[in-house]
Amino acid sequence: MFFSILIPVYNTIEYLPECMDSVFSQTFKDFEIVLIDDGSSEKCAKLCDEYEKSHGCVRVIHKQNEGLMMTRRRGFKEAKGDYFICLDSDDKLYDNRALEKIHSLIQSSGCDLVIYNYVYGAGGRRKERVRTVFDYPDRHLFRDESKKEVYEKLLTTNYMNNIWIKCPSRHIVDIDTDYSEWKKYICRAEDLFQSYPMLNNAECIGYIKDPLYYYRWAPDSISNNYKFSFFYSFKCIFNREDGYLEKWDLSNEISKKAKSRRVVRVSEIICKCYHACKRKGELSEWKAFADKIRKDPFYINIMDGTDKKQVLLYYKLIHFFIIKGRKRTAMKLIDTISFFSAKRHKR
């Protein structure tokens, strides 16, 4: 079997039929679909079982709820294909020749990882647009030293985070690695966390310029609802990233860009959690969080090794005020910047 289409499912009964149809309609037919039910409602779990009964290429795995990362890990473990396609159950394959195009590139180049573009959609709430990962022609290959371009893209931008724009071969996925030790920490950006070993292990990386995946933006998704726990997710992720920064032997400039991005990501979490607490009238929770992270070595040293020019003064000041225990000043700064930002957007 060539492809395993791995679909984590958690109460997405509204979108699952469209997702499944996008796979069934593929012109390339050598695949299995593995539905990993992460403790869904009885109705959603039953729909998964119905697909298994009516389609010989579908397998269903029911498991207790553990979150997206552990559900994906179970999918990798159970998959029988040579290459894996990760597909979220509220998204879909955008092109009915997606598998055919990926297979063709693999057959002609022998690449063990394929990266492709995607369409960013929002069900009418936002204009659909194509997200382009690389400015290269179709079927471009990265080997040897040129792989560093892929590493740089992963480390310094958000274009490469998602696991569903990557089709890895079985042998580059760390299937036997036990991720349970990170289970309690990783609740955000788990795709990024799992992408480091894939890119590290790939000898040849192919790129398909066509958009092959449709990502459905949702305002109530994990990525659009900020929680304090996201700070600890990124702390764990960036600690893992440090090992790959050293292993990949990248330039000092790229290293500085990567570390500067950390300040941005963590500062966004701090600011958005503040706004969420303010809306709920629970600012005491944000103050307690600020008191906690000001003593955390990861946050204390987060500015080390960055390119100071790439970090907004706004974020530098927030970091300074929190470290110094000046929570009220940090809060006033966040409110002031938000006020002028909102005013500017109204123009």
Stockholm file with secondary structure:
# STOCKHOLM 1.0

chainA/1-347         MFFSILIPVYNTIEYLPECMDSVFSQTFKDFEIVLIDDGSSEKCAKLCDEYEKSHGCVRVIHKQNEGLMMTRRRGFKEAKGDYFICLDSDDKLYDNRALEKIHSLIQSSGCDLVIYNYVYGAGGRRKERVRTVFDYPDRHLFRDESKKEVYEKLLTTNYMNNIWIKCPSRHIVDIDTDYSEWKKYICRAEDLFQSYPMLNNAECIGYIKDPLYYYRWAPDSISNNYKFSFFYSFKCIFNREDGYLEKWDLSNEISKKAKSRRVVRVSEIICKCYHACKRKGELSEWKAFADKIRKDPFYINIMDGTDKKQVLLYYKLIHFFIIKGRKRTAMKLIDTISFFSAKRHKR
#=GR chainA/1-347 SS CCEEEEEEESSCTTTHHHHHHHHHTCSCCCEEEEEEEESCCHHHHHHHHHHHHHCTTEEEEEECCCCHHHHHHHHHHHCCSSEEEECCTTSEESCTTHHHHHHHHHHHHCCSEEEEEEEEECTTSSCCEEECCCSSCTTEEEEGGGHHHHHHHHHHCSTTCCGGGEEEBGGGSCTTSCCGGGTTTCSSCHHHHHHHHHHHHCSEEEEEEEEEEEEECCTTSGGGSCCTHHHHHHHHHHHHHHHHHHHTTCCHHHHHHHHHHHHHHHHHHHHHHHHHHHHHTCHHHHHHHHHHHTTCHHHHTTTTTCCGGGSCHHHHHHHHHHHTTCHHHHHHHHHHHHHHHHHHHHC
#=GC SS_cons         CCEEEEEEESSCTTTHHHHHHHHHTCSCCCEEEEEEEESCCHHHHHHHHHHHHHCTTEEEEEECCCCHHHHHHHHHHHCCSSEEEECCTTSEESCTTHHHHHHHHHHHHCCSEEEEEEEEECTTSSCCEEECCCSSCTTEEEEGGGHHHHHHHHHHCSTTCCGGGEEEBGGGSCTTSCCGGGTTTCSSCHHHHHHHHHHHHCSEEEEEEEEEEEEECCTTSGGGSCCTHHHHHHHHHHHHHHHHHHHTTCCHHHHHHHHHHHHHHHHHHHHHHHHHHHHHTCHHHHHHHHHHHTTCHHHHTTTTTCCGGGSCHHHHHHHHHHHTTCHHHHHHHHHHHHHHHHHHHHC
//
